[in-house]
């Protein structure tokens, strides 16, 4: 999710306690909570950062049929779930995620909401297990319901579940809801089995409408029944374009799959003239997606529909479809397909440098600035460059959390920090270093570094579910700065090699922070424990001080004190007696031996008049000691 100035989380209170820790010397010495220690002891995760020999994860097949007929707000669905228990445990019950219940009056939320946000939530109309009818009054918290099974689900066995349900879509739209009376964006619209994992068991964390999600990798068939003259966009590959679209439109859609040029598939005028969809009273749009963590869809009777494609794997020439759905007066969305082509191609070739793994990306004009697999729900922006940046950020989430099944509810920095980093890196390519870095500083660093609140300096490892104030900085800016600092220290080649090893090992699985820490160390061939301890397990912040300059036989020795404690790069702007200047760079490795103080020796070829920090992205809390005159 993109944090915009108008959408910044309010600081609502204190969250948790944390203790600063001292530097460690081996990967096994990083603090691990007891549940994480237990997973390592069981052999599901390995100390070298790989999945352990006993790693497992559960999965399911979902066959979902959902009905939506705007302006009626009643959403009705039914699904068959084949749930596979790959764990070593017998499961006497399942936990279902009913995220739509966040709209119910009285349900816990982290922020206020308007009357149009509230609904009655989800009603379970029928439920059966292996063909046997079961109770529909599921106990538990609003968004995590516990469902007893008639018999325990044994290890390596499966069970077939059937659920019918309905709910009213909310008028107030955010991550999902009514975009306008005849345009809906449906996310987390179906009951799904929660994650059961090797370290925490059932994921029962309540959804509070601020943090994000944690899902298994599943296979989906999604059928959306919608009236004629409504276009449906969804996660996955459309299986029946010739049945739901008129021949000319189906032909244009097929053409767009290999076209670099934007193909206009539909306009509001086309829809009003009934030239787009099959003219049956109801069309059933069928989509499939495999090994993916979620599905969403949108529908409208008056949105533009643009499409093209882009090569995402130069080795195989594989293309991905890029599509956009939007109101005609949203000027920035007329460039949305172009933005997607650029983003998918750039991310695939550069950072992270992994070919875009899905067949499609669709960006829908909405309100949320929110990512879903193969789908983005973005608000319109007047500034075209900012609109592109927001879209870049959401598309970057393809890799974290969708290529890798991140537990965003507990460890949001494992996806938001990376999306923020890739947002900067692609921004440099799109807008130049100066503009991209200026935006990053203003948007990701300034507010944090100038706020000395206790909550802003909680360790990044603090579970996201325990954070209110401090959530944004821990998840986005601070985490991103740590990734950029490591990139600087290792160098691009080794950093990318190590990042790819981590991604390859955990693609399609559920990594946790210790898997990242250990994997980067093992893949780089360096013990990076001190670095991860410094950035993730302490109350550090960014504050350097120039304390003294000494003339030595080797040159001028500049003492730099690390007041805030973070292992950041150091850039010194040196002014010589002859008026010339240069910038001396040191990577964060300079802090490995002593994280409190270091000495940078400037060669004695020229007399030094003064030195000053050039902080770049790593803005300093106390600027009074950022310059030093050399006597």
Protein Blocks (a to p, Z undefined) as FASTA:
>chain_A
ZZdfklgccdfbdedjaddddddfbfklpccdfklmmmmmnopacfkopacfkbccdddd
dddddddddfbfbdcdddddddddfbfbdcfbdcdddfklmmpghiacfbdcdfklpceb
jadfbdceehiacdfbdgddfklccdddfbdcdehiacdddddddddddfbdcfbccfbf
kbccdehkbccdddddfknopafbdcehlaccddddddddddddddehiacddedjdfbl
mlmpcfklmmmmmmmmmcfbdcdfbdfklmmnopmbccbfbdcdddddehiabdcddddf
kbccddddddfblknopacdddddddfklmklmmmmmmmmmmmmmmmmmmgoiacfbfbd
cddddfkopadehiacddddfblklmmmmmmmmmmmmmmmmlpccdfklmmmlmmmmmmm
mmmmmmmmmnojklmmmmmmmmmmmmmmmmccfklmgcfklcfklpcehklmmmmmmmmm
mmmmmmmmnopmlmmmmmmmmmmmmgoiacdfklmmmmmmmmnopafklmmmmmmmccbd
cddddfbdcddfkbccdddddfkopacddddddddfkopacdddddfklmmmpmkbccdd
ddfkbccfbdcddekjmccfblmlmcccdZZ
